[in-house]
């Protein structure tokens, strides 16, 4: 079944800049001679180190053990020797320890034929244990441990699983290539998720203009005898946000401060579902992922499957290097990603894209006073007044900002993108939200 769903309020329709994705298949990036593996690749506490400098590790070996409900296991992406343990500041400003692994020895999985496991004989509890042990987290950028997300809602009224393939940030198209080239693995991962959650309905959501991937998914769903629905949603940013997608697909509005699971829906990104497939069917930890490398400064934009811990500069070199000087290098999409200054930073489970953007691609200009044009209000997909929240936070009135809906902000960047005064709207709202737990004395 295919349906075209209505748009939500606000939002933008930017140039998607993904033309290369429609013609160029993804490839496996070169295995690096060394990798830097952060022990923080998820939303919770850093994983606890379980190996030491000088230890030899095998491909997929546990190097960091989850240390809390929202933490996740971390594994060695390469066989080799741990040469250092360093302190690393990630693109989002968080700091953690990281292992430097120098490549040596044989791979246990790479290039070898692996036999699938008969996972259908396992219980949901056993499947969740495997997912937890393999360190599977939300691969769309958020990084919540999947076992936590799924187990918290089993048997508690979840009736709809939405597999999110919308991916409507400009440039970013890793999920599109995954859906086109790894369709059966994705659908098998969906079957695993369905087995755990027992929803009444499973929906795969894709952008309306991606008729090729929609047709491919629909055909394979039919051929495999799966009762899944393929829904098309308009290419309006940020339709891929899980709250907005929940409303578009089910008609259920997620209340402020709540999550889709509170209205009976679980949303999982397609890369996450594919990681579930690899974990359950092959007991493969998350040691690699598909990443978009693009932007006007990149010589050969591409989607590559890269080992976790590979540096940004190595993946740019993998795509032909730079053809011009980038004004900014961004990890993630241009709307919600993080600008970095250090290209030796490694990619992690949460890295969806590397963008090297030229000055012409950056929405830049001198900052001026607010001219009260209302563009930020019209573009806000959740109905907030960003300029009002900005002024409250700028004057230190967090309580008023919370009362005015600060916690409903999804940090999509629409307000800042449309602001002719170039006010740091989304940055200020992000900082305001991040400051609230510290004010309340929580972790």
C-alpha positions in Angstrom: 0.0 0.0 0.0 1.2 3.5 -0.8 -0.2 6.7 0.4 0.8 10.4 0.1 0.4 12.2 3.4 -0.3 15.8 4.1 2.4 18.2 5.1 2.8 19.5 8.6 2.8 23.2 9.4 5.9 25.4 8.9 9.1 23.9 7.6 11.2 24.5 4.5 11.6 23.1 1.0 15.4 23.6 0.3 17.3 22.3 -2.7 18.1 18.8 -1.7 21.5 18.7 -3.6 21.5 14.9 -3.7 21.6 14.3 -7.5 24.7 12.2 -7.3 23.0 9.7 -5.0 20.5 8.7 -7.8 23.3 7.5 -10.1 26.3 6.5 -7.9 26.2 3.3 -5.8 27.9 3.3 -2.5 31.3 1.6 -2.0 33.4 0.4 0.9 35.9 3.0 2.0 39.5 1.9 2.5 40.2 0.3 5.8 42.4 2.9 7.8 45.8 1.9 9.1 44.7 3.3 12.5 41.4 4.3 14.0 40.4 6.4 17.0 37.4 4.8 18.8 35.5 7.1 21.2 33.9 5.5 24.2 31.0 7.9 23.8 29.0 7.2 20.7 25.5 7.4 22.3 23.4 9.8 24.4 24.2 8.4 27.9 27.4 8.0 29.9 30.7 7.0 28.2 31.3 3.2 28.0 33.7 1.9 30.6 37.1 0.8 29.3 37.7 -2.9 29.4 41.1 -3.1 27.6 44.4 -1.4 28.2 47.1 0.2 26.1 49.3 -2.5 24.6 46.5 -5.0 24.4 45.8 -6.8 21.1 42.2 -6.7 20.0 40.3 -8.5 17.3 37.7 -7.1 14.9 34.5 -6.6 16.7 36.0 -7.2 20.2 34.4 -5.3 23.1 36.6 -2.4 24.2 34.0 -0.4 26.2 31.2 -1.7 28.3 27.9 0.2 28.7 27.8 2.0 32.0 24.1 2.9 32.5 20.7 2.6 31.0 21.4 5.0 28.1 25.0 3.9 27.5 26.0 1.4 24.9 28.8 -1.1 24.2 31.7 0.0 22.0 33.7 -2.5 19.8 37.0 -2.5 18.0 36.4 -1.8 14.2 39.8 -3.2 13.4 42.1 -6.0 14.5 45.3 -4.6 16.0 47.1 -3.2 19.0 45.9 -0.4 21.2 48.7 2.1 21.0 47.1 5.0 23.1 44.2 6.0 25.2 43.5 9.7 24.5 41.1 12.4 25.6 38.8 13.5 22.7 36.3 16.4 22.3 33.5 15.3 20.0 31.8 17.6 17.5 28.9 18.2 19.9 31.3 19.5 22.6 31.2 16.4 24.9 34.5 14.9 26.0 35.4 11.3 26.5 38.3 8.8 26.4 39.1 7.1 23.1 41.3 4.2 22.0 43.8 4.5 19.2 44.0 1.1 17.4 46.9 0.4 15.0 45.9 -2.1 12.3 47.6 -5.5 12.4 46.5 -9.1 12.2 43.7 -10.7 10.4 40.0 -9.7 10.2 37.5 -12.1 11.6 34.6 -10.9 9.4 35.8 -8.6 6.6 35.9 -10.5 3.3 34.6 -13.8 4.9 31.4 -15.7 4.2 29.3 -15.6 7.3 26.5 -18.0 8.1 23.2 -16.4 9.2 21.7 -17.4 12.5 18.2 -18.8 12.8 17.0 -15.9 14.9 13.3 -16.8 14.6 13.9 -19.5 17.3 14.9 -16.9 19.8 12.6 -15.0 22.2 12.2 -11.3 22.2 14.3 -11.1 25.4 17.1 -12.9 23.7 16.9 -10.7 20.6 17.1 -7.6 22.8 20.2 -9.0 24.6 21.9 -9.6 21.3 21.1 -6.0 20.2 22.5 -4.7 23.5 25.6 -6.7 23.3 26.3 -5.5 19.7 26.0 -1.9 20.8 23.2 -0.9 18.4 22.1 2.7 18.9 19.9 5.1 16.9 21.9 5.7 13.8 19.9 8.7 12.6 22.1 10.9 14.8 20.5 10.7 18.2 22.2 7.6 19.5 19.7 6.2 22.0 20.5 2.5 22.7 17.9 0.5 20.8 17.5 -2.2 23.4 16.5 0.6 25.9 14.1 2.2 23.4 12.4 -1.1 22.5 12.3 -2.9 25.9 10.9 0.2 27.7 7.7 0.0 25.6 7.2 -3.7 25.0 3.7 -4.7 26.1 2.7 -1.1 26.9 0.4 -0.1 24.1 2.8 0.4 21.2 0.8 -0.5 18.1 2.7 1.1 15.3 6.3 0.8 14.1 7.5 3.5 11.7 10.7 2.9 9.8 12.0 6.3 9.0 13.6 6.6 5.5 12.6 10.3 4.9 16.1 11.8 5.3 15.2 15.3 4.1 18.2 17.3 5.1 20.0 18.6 2.0 23.0 16.6 0.8 22.5 13.7 3.1 21.4 10.5 1.3 23.1 7.6 3.0 19.8 6.1 4.0 18.5 6.4 0.4 21.5 4.3 -0.9 21.0 1.8 2.0 17.3 1.4 1.1 18.2 0.9 -2.6 21.1 -1.4 -2.2 20.5 -3.3 1.1 16.7 -3.7 0.8 16.5 -7.2 2.0 18.7 -6.6 5.0 16.5 -3.7 6.0 13.3 -5.7 5.7 14.8 -8.5 7.7 15.8 -6.0 10.4 12.2 -4.8 10.3 11.0 -8.3 10.9 13.2 -8.5 14.0 11.9 -5.2 15.3 8.4 -6.4 14.6 9.0 -9.6 16.5 10.2 -7.7 19.6 7.6 -4.9 19.6 4.6 -6.9 18.3 3.0 -3.8 16.7 -0.3 -4.0 14.8 1.1 -2.1 11.9 4.5 -1.5 10.3 5.1 1.5 8.0 8.2 2.4 6.0 8.1 6.2 5.3 10.0 7.6 2.4 10.1 10.9 0.5 7.5 11.3 -2.2 9.9 12.2 -4.9 12.0 9.0 -4.2 9.8 6.9 -6.5 12.6 4.5 -7.3 13.1 3.5 -3.6 9.4 3.5 -3.0 8.8 1.1 -5.9 11.7 -1.1 -4.8 10.5 -1.4 -1.2 7.0 -2.0 -2.3 8.0 -4.8 -4.7 10.2 -6.6 -2.1 7.6 -6.3 0.6 5.1 -7.9 -1.8 7.5 -10.6 -2.9 8.4 -11.5 0.7 4.8 -11.6 1.7 5.2 -8.9 4.4 2.2 -6.9 5.4 4.1 -3.6 5.6 2.9 -0.3 4.3 5.1 2.0 2.2 4.0 5.6 2.8 5.3 8.7 0.9 5.6 12.0 2.7 6.3 15.4 1.0 9.9 16.5 0.8 9.4 19.3 3.3 12.1 19.7 5.9 12.0 18.7 8.8 9.4 16.0 8.0 11.9 13.3 9.1 11.7 14.4 12.8 10.1 11.5 14.6 7.4 13.6 16.3 6.4 15.2 13.0 6.6 11.9 11.1 4.4 10.2 13.8 1.7 12.8 13.3 2.0 12.6 9.5 1.7 8.9 9.4 -0.7 8.2 12.2 -2.5 11.5 12.8 -1.5 11.3 16.5 0.1 14.5 17.8 2.9 14.0 20.3 2.3 16.2 23.3 5.0 18.6 24.5 7.7 16.9 26.6 6.5 13.4 25.3 7.9 11.0 22.8 6.2 9.0 20.0 6.1 6.0 22.2 3.8 7.8 24.6 1.2 7.8 21.8 1.8 4.2 20.9 4.4 4.6 18.2 8.1 3.6 17.8 10.1 5.3 15.1 13.4 3.8 14.0 15.8 5.1 11.3 16.5 2.8 8.4 20.2 2.6 9.3 19.2 1.6 12.8 17.0 -1.2 11.5 19.8 -2.4 9.2 22.2 -2.5 12.2 19.6 -4.6 14.1 19.6 -7.0 11.1 23.4 -7.3 11.2 23.5 -7.7 15.0 20.8 -10.4 15.2 21.4 -12.3 11.9 25.2 -12.3 12.0 25.9 -11.2 15.6 27.9 -8.3 14.1 28.6 -5.3 16.4 28.3 -1.8 15.0 31.8 -1.3 13.6 30.9 0.4 10.4 28.1 2.5 8.8 27.1 4.2 5.6 28.1 7.9 5.5 27.4 10.7 2.9 30.5 12.7 2.0 29.4 15.7 0.0 29.4 19.5 -0.3 30.7 21.9 -3.0 34.3 21.6 -1.9 34.4 17.7 -2.3 35.7 16.5 -5.6 33.6 13.4 -5.9 30.5 13.4 -3.6 29.6 9.8 -2.6 28.1 7.5 0.0 30.6 5.2 1.5 30.5 2.4 4.1 33.2 3.3 6.5 34.7 1.8 9.6 33.9 3.6 12.9 37.0 5.5 14.0 38.1 6.5 10.5 39.1 10.2 10.4 37.1 12.9 8.6 40.1 13.8 6.4 40.6 10.2 5.3 37.0 9.9 4.1 37.2 13.2 2.3 40.4 11.9 0.6 38.5 8.7 -0.2 36.1 10.9 -2.2 38.8 12.5 -4.3 39.9 15.1 -1.7 39.0 18.8 -1.8 38.6 20.7 -5.1 38.3 24.1 -3.3 38.8 25.6 0.1 35.8 24.8 2.3 34.3 27.5 4.4 32.9 25.0 6.9 33.2 21.3 7.5 30.1 19.9 9.1 29.4 16.5 10.6 25.8 15.7 10.0 23.3 17.6 7.8 23.7 21.3 7.1 20.6 22.1 9.2 21.3 20.1 12.4 24.9 19.1 12.1 28.0 20.4 14.0 30.7 22.5 12.5 34.2 21.1 13.2 37.7 22.6 12.9 39.7 19.4 13.4 39.5 17.0 10.4 41.4 14.3 12.4 38.1 13.7 14.4 36.8 10.2 13.9 33.4 9.2 12.6 31.1 7.4 15.1 27.9 5.4 15.1 26.0 8.7 15.0 27.8 10.3 12.0 25.4 10.5 9.1 27.4 12.8 6.8 30.6 14.8 6.3 30.0 18.0 4.4 32.7 20.3 3.1 30.7 23.5 2.2 32.0 26.4 0.2 31.3 30.1 1.1 28.5 30.1 -1.6 26.7 27.3 0.2 26.7 29.0 3.6 23.8 31.2 4.7 26.0 33.9 6.1 25.8 37.6 6.7 26.2 40.4 9.3 24.1 40.1 12.4 21.6 42.9 12.9 18.7 43.6 15.2 15.4 41.6 14.9 13.2 43.3 12.3 10.1 41.4 13.5 9.4 39.9 10.0 7.9 36.8 11.4 9.8 34.4 9.1 11.0 32.3 12.0 7.5 31.9 13.4 6.1 30.9 9.9 8.9 28.3 9.4 8.7 26.7 12.9 7.2 23.2 12.3 6.0 23.0 16.0 4.4 26.4 16.2 6.8 28.2 18.5 7.9 31.9 18.4 11.7 31.5 18.1 12.5 35.2 18.3 10.5 35.5 21.6 12.3 32.5 23.1 15.6 34.0 21.9 14.9 37.2 23.7 13.9 35.4 26.9 17.0 33.3 27.0 19.2 36.3 26.0 17.9 38.0 29.1 18.4 35.0 31.3 14.8 34.1 31.8 14.8 30.4 31.3 11.6 29.8 33.3 9.7 32.1 30.9 11.2 30.3 27.9 10.1 26.9 29.2 6.6 28.2 29.8 6.6 29.5 26.2 7.5 26.1 24.8 11.3 25.9 24.8 11.3 22.1 25.5 9.1 21.6 22.4 11.9 22.9 20.1 13.2 20.1 17.9 16.4 22.1 17.0 15.7 21.7 13.3 17.3 25.1 12.4 14.5 26.4 10.3 14.3 29.6 12.3 18.0 30.4 11.9 17.9 29.5 8.2 15.1 32.0 7.4 16.3 34.9 9.7 17.3 37.9 7.6 19.0 39.4 10.7 21.2 36.3 11.1 20.4 36.0 14.8 21.8 32.8 16.4 18.3 31.6 17.1 18.7 27.8 17.1 22.1 28.0 18.9 20.6 30.0 21.7 17.6 27.7 22.0 19.9 24.7 22.1 22.1 26.2 24.9 19.0 27.2 26.8 17.7 23.6 26.8 21.2 22.2 27.7 21.4 24.6 30.7 18.1 23.4 32.2 19.2 20.1 33.7 22.2 21.8 35.3 19.9 24.4 36.8 17.7 21.6 38.2 20.7 19.7 39.5 20.2 16.7 37.3 22.7 14.7 35.3 
